[in-house]
Amino acid sequence: MAVCTNSGQICSACSRPFVAREIHDEFARRMAVFSSNLKIGRGIDIGMDIEPVVSALPFATIDEVVTHANATPYSFAAGFSSTNLGAADKLAHRLESGFVWVNMDRAIDPENSD
């Protein structure tokens, strides 16, 4: 789960996943199972995971995702998965974010970073 990297304290944490309404309940169930196996404790203690807060938001249309995703001034990164690369390209261009990843997570080319 990408949101757990660095205990969720990373600028590209996936803390607001938009999940298709038809699979939202299953997604939430699986997140609960995953979370139940984390070792919660003080971040300075060895072997502890600090579980971040995640708000899994159900959506019905891509327009709904774009509206909500672009409604924050704090969008360093966005990412999503799709088997339709044409639709993915269109969505990526609609998202107002510093980085947009399609079918991957947090891949940054050092040559393009300042």
N, C-alpha and C positions, 0 to 999 in steps of 0.2 A: 504494500500500500504506500503509494508515493507520499501521502500526507504524513507518514511517520518518520520520514527522513529528518535527521537532526531534531528528533522529538517534536516535529511539526513546526519548529522555529526556523523556517527557511522562507525566503521571499517567494519561492515558487511552489510552496506547499499547495496541494490540491484540497483545499479546505471547503470549497463550495462545488462539489460535483453535481452537475445537472444529469439526472437519470431519467430515461424514458419512463413515462408513467406506468406502462405495462410490465416493467421489470423492477420498479422502484422497491416494492415490498421485499422481493428476493434479495436485491442489492443490500437493503438495510439489514436483513437477517444475516447475510454473509459478513457484513461489516461488524455486526454484534459478535459473531463467532470469532472473527479475527481479533477483535478488541479484547475479548475475554481471555485470550492467551498472552496478552502483554503483561509485563512485570512493571507495575506502576509504583513509582517511588521518587525520591529526590534525584534530580538530574545529575547531581555530582556523585551519586553512588554507582559503582560499577555494576553493569548488568541490568540497569533499570531502563525502562521505556517511559517517557512522559507522553501520555496519550493526548494528542491534540483534539480540539473540538472540530467536528465535521458536521456540516449542514447539507445533507443530501436532498437536493431540490428536484421534485418531479416536474417533468415538462411534457407537453402534448405536441408542440410545434417548434421548429427551429427558430422561427421569429421570436417566440417566447424566450428561448435561450439567449438569443442575441440581445434582446431588450434588457433582460436581467443581468447578463454578463457585462454589458456596457454601462450599467447604471452606477458603477463605482469608479471613483477617480484613482483607485489603488489596484490597477490590474497590471502587474509586472509580467505575468505569464498566463497562458491559456493552453489547454491541450485537449484533444479529443480523439476518439477512434472512429473509423469509418471504413467500410468496404467500397464505398462509392467515391473515388478520388475526385471526380468532377464536382460533386456536391461538397466534398471536403475543402477543395480549393476555394469555392465560393464562400463557404462559411468562414474559413481562415481570414479572408479579406474583409469580412464584415466585423470581426472581433477587434475591438480597440484595446490592444495589449502590446507590451514590449516584445514578447516572444509568443509565437503560436506554434505548438507542436502537433503534428498529425501522426497518429499511430506510433508514438514514442513519447518518452517523458524526459524532460530536462537535458536534451542534447544541445550543447552550445558549442559552436565553432569558435575556438580562441581567436582566430583571425578577424572575426566580426564583433568581438567584445572589446570594449575600451577599458 
